[in-house]
Amino acid sequence: MGKTEPATTLIQTIDNQHLALFAQRLRDWLIAASIHGAQETAVSAQPSTNVFTESRAKALLKATNATDDATLHDFTRLMEQETAVRLALHDIIKNSGLKDNDEVTALAAVSNQSSIQNQQSTIDWLSLSMAAFAWKSEYPLNQLDPATPPEPYSPAGQAVKRTAHFLRQQIQRSATERDKLARKLGFREAAAADKTPDLDNLQASEVQPPLPPYYRPPIPVNYPEISRNTVSIDDNEPANEPTPTPSRSASITITEDDLNPAPLPGNVTRMPSIRITTDQVYQPTPPSSGSTQVVTPNSGAQAATNFTESVRQTFGRKEPMGTTKLRVLVQEYPDGPGLYGLQVHVTCQGIKSYVAGTTNRDGKFLCELPVRVNTGLTYDVDVTWPREMNNEIERKSITLNADRTEFNLPFYRQMKAEGGGQKAE
């Protein structure tokens, strides 16, 4: 497994309750770093919010025609979800180069341990993202003026364009992709514990606030194992008392009489020992050159293994492969009784082998199939109806992907029960 990127690890250390607090402090630190340089630290930076406001960032986006009101409205509605907030912070930290900054890492650790009372619930996304991309270009924020819009290819114009691209990236991301990234970037207590520095790793020159986990509160602790009332020493006890010598018992001896078996009773006869000679061992006759060798076919599990290996060798050259389950349900009509013993045949285009079997008493057939992780894979499923149903073969195609662990594919002979049912196509 590859190493997790710093931006992902940083976001995993912050829980959902402290995301807004971290975003607010990150924005303040970026403004302070742009106005005052690198003198402000991640913990102590408290810039004035009037230096670069949200309205100023919005005016810059509109003055340069980088975005429109519809995009801003969709982005504002999207940021009402905690999942979207976590993904947006991850994209800002990753794309602006803040993932490798030690002060931002310390800022995340302090924010995750701070109280969230009386804190701002909303996040100034426009000023935060524009300040982050301006920090990447090393462009001072106080020179960004909506009255004189910057040129598109200047450092200031690139910061504005990256901000607009960030807004569009958030609203154009699909729900499936957003859920997949949310599972990857979710809060992990183990990652938060690894990022929390201890007393041994703190530098003496750094100014740290007296807050956990940097300093332990002075709580008195009593240790009974070193209490004077627990251990007592006798002054009259001899200093060098001789160690008692362990006693030795008689040594164990084995005689010839112990090895000889005991005499048998009179009504018991001891038979001679059994010996097997070489001529008594069966020697199979080697088959002649003209004889026909019979090969027993492998079981269905071996055939499924060969099919899986063939699919992986064919489609797994340019894309990683995963597995998912396909459950085939064969019934006379929806929610009706299952048909037992029907032949099910699963194939894939371009693969000569296949997976086959019969339905159980509930009319179900379950198999595990390989799929491509990113684009999925399409399989053809053939069901042979019984003789009383004209031995027809019905085929359905289904595309499986790795996002779900199991797919259901139903087959119905009729759409309704007898007495008014319509036959399935």
Secondary structure, DSSP 8 states (H G I E B T S, - for coil): -----HHHHHHHTS-GGGHHHHHHHHHHHHHHHHHHGGGS-TTT----TTSS-HHHHHHHHHHTT---HHHHHHHHHHTTSHHHHHHHHHHHHHHHTGGG-HHHHHHHHHHHHS--TT---S--HHHHHHHHHHHHHT--GGG--TTS---TTSHHHHHHHHHHHHHHHHHHS-HHHHHHHHHHHS--HHHHHHHS--TTTS-TTS---S-TTTS--------GGG-TTT----TTS-SS---------------HHHHS-----TT----------GGGS-------TTS--------HHHHHHHHHHHHHHHHSSSS-EEEEEEEEEEESSTTS-B-SS-EEEEE-TT-S--EEEE--TTSEEEEEEEEETTT-EEEEEEEE--GGGTT-EEEEEEEE-TT-SEEEEEEESBSS-SSS--B--
